[in-house]
Amino acid sequence: MDAKDFTGYPSVEHGTISRVLPELLQTAFARAGLSHLWHDRKFPNSSGDGYVFGFDPAAMPFVIHPWLATLQEVLTEFNVQSIGVVRIRLRVSLHIGPLPVVGEDSDGNGTPRNDTHRLLDSRPVKAILASSSENITQVAAILSDRCYQDAVAGGYTGRHPDYFIEVPATVEGKRFNQQAWLYVPVPSGTLYDCRVLGDHVIADQETGYAEALSGHTRLPNRRSLSITNNRADHGNVNSGTVRGGQQVTNTSVSGDYLYGSKFGRFHGYVGYTVRGDENTEPR
């Protein structure tokens, strides 16, 4: 894990951040009921603005959930209390692979650890944390494909696979290009961004979406597109998850008159996130 914008703080604050970060991690593990992982961590190391350690991969599903969500809560509380002083927002990378633990200084060194650091520095996870609200999103995680396949797709973690977005993980100036998965416990802003998904992924999705609208094909994720028309006089609509287009007519809602349309991509995290255009026209 690595703190965003660490070098942007005056040097007098660096020591405080370096000291507080492990304390916040320990608090998050304790609150998530995973204190044993912190106490039994392997080859721990602090980089000042970051922290790395190994643990038994059998615990990976519980680190993905609930620990990442708990870390989001802990950082939110810390940032509210220290507003105007220090704000800590974290990128987190998770990977599964064999590493030596024999009680020597070389413990933990190997390709899996190198890949974990590359994932942490990759374009998607940096971009999503930079483009999200600093008041809402405190944690952005990236999982290696093996981590995702073993823990998430295998059904061992408490998060549905739809919470994760597949992205091409690349690092500027490094020979590294792997498929990975983004997970943001509390998203804000937009995930539909070429800086996050990659230009070719955006192009593929835009092409598939346009063709689906014309009725010639289905969306790339194999979910069919539908147009839904709703009318709710003196009431409210739009409860749940909507995929596709939605035409809404709603009169006299809290004293206002509203006519408009929401047309774009909807995919639920907590509530829903709108991807596309949202236009309203008062009358």
Secondary structure, DSSP 8 states (H G I E B T S, - for coil): -EETTGGGS-HHHHHHHHHHHHHHHHHHHHHTT-HHHHHT-EEEEE-SSBEEEE--GGGHHHIIIIIHHHHHHHHHHHHHHTTTT----EEEEE-------SSSTTTT-SHHHHHHHHHHTSHHHHHHHHHS-TTT--EEEEEEHHHIIIIIITT-SSS-GGG-EEEEEE-TTSS-EEEEEEE-SS--S-S--HHHH-HHHHHHHHHHHHHHHTTSS--TTS---EEEEEE-TTS----S---EEEEEEEEEETTEEEEEEEEEEEE-SSS-EEEEEEEEEE-
